[in-house]
Amino acid sequence: MTPLKQKTVYEEAVVVLYDYLGPAAGRFLDREVEAHLDKDPRDITSGDISKIHEWTRLAIALLAEDQKTVDDFSESFLALAKKHNGAG
Amino acid sequence: MNRKVFIFLTLLVVLYLAVNFATPPNPTILLRYKMDAGQYQLMRASLAVPIILVWYAAFYGFSKLMGYARSIKQSPDGEGFMWIAYGLAVLGIGLPVNSLIATALSRAVSGGMLTQPVSTIISTHLSVGYQLASFFLIALGAWKLLKTLKKAEFPKQSLVIGSVLLATISVFYIVAAFNNPSREVAVPPAQTATYYMNDILIFSTIVLPYIFAWVCGFFSFIAIKTYYRHVGGVLYKKALKKLNTGLLIIISLSVFLQFATAAITSIYAWLLGPLVIATQLFVFVIGIGFIYVALGAKGLAKLEEVK
């Protein structure tokens, strides 16, 4: 039996973003990582999550008209950070 | 709006106005509507302004959607949106081009350069051709968009209602088309025949393509609705909502307009007057649909721009 392939940090971040940006999630994450972290999006590690959270939160705040959506997104992304780093 | 697209449309508008107002009106039309030349030109002018506004709205709508689709062309949903944009472009460009050619043909007939049957055959086929191409491309795009979702089932209730409606209007259209006494030759009081073709040609080159176009329109309507219902993303769906509303308005009203102009006029000549007014209203609402498409595409493009 082949073991289930574990999701990469990139894939997990896309899953969180999908709830807000749908099919645009992957493209959005790619732009954020390339613009602010200056690295290949597929190479992001758990150490990058906090920084990605900061930038994506700002971008989501520009797109969303209500604070609740921004807060919900932030909470979901912090949960991902916690899972990987044990802290936001 | 893209500059080239704007210039192209403006050129079409100038040509349309020139063909409409630089030459005297077709006497056959004056006779049919019981008007003098002055009244007819006044009516044309009052109709031309909203029509031209609708053309600009249509060009604005499809060029915005094309811009968005181009910005995501490498993605699976990009392909679907691109085909939908192509379909809307055919519909949007078809509106002024079809009007322009129909007017030019009518002028050619009154100038003795063309016979009425040739003019009618060209304009009816041009009309069905661009609408069929447009709906086929939109349906293809909607299908490609739907395929990007892992699982999406068509709502059974909508399928049943839509199929019954489609079958009803198709049967009504076939009955209306073949009960029209003036379909091949003009039978008084009609001044001109509707098709100037025999029944086999009417069925295969007009009736069937129209029904196929309506099937494509119906499929697009359901597919776009299903995509909207099943796709994820709170912000994406918010932006998609306007695009979706616009597409649904354009598809449903265009199908209804095709049906109304193709079926009702061929049998109920007395409905022609009210139908012209209703058609203008529907065309205006289709223009609003294109504005919604543009607003939706702008909202979606914003998701692709923010960093």
Interface residues (C-beta under 8 A of the other chain):
Chain A: Y18 D19 Y20 L21 G22 P23 A24 A25 G26 R27 F28 R31 E32 A35 H36 W55 A59 I60 L62 L63 A64 T69
Chain B: I72 S75 P76 D77 T148 V231 G232 G233 V234 L235 Y236 K237 L240 L300 K302 L303 E304 V306 K307
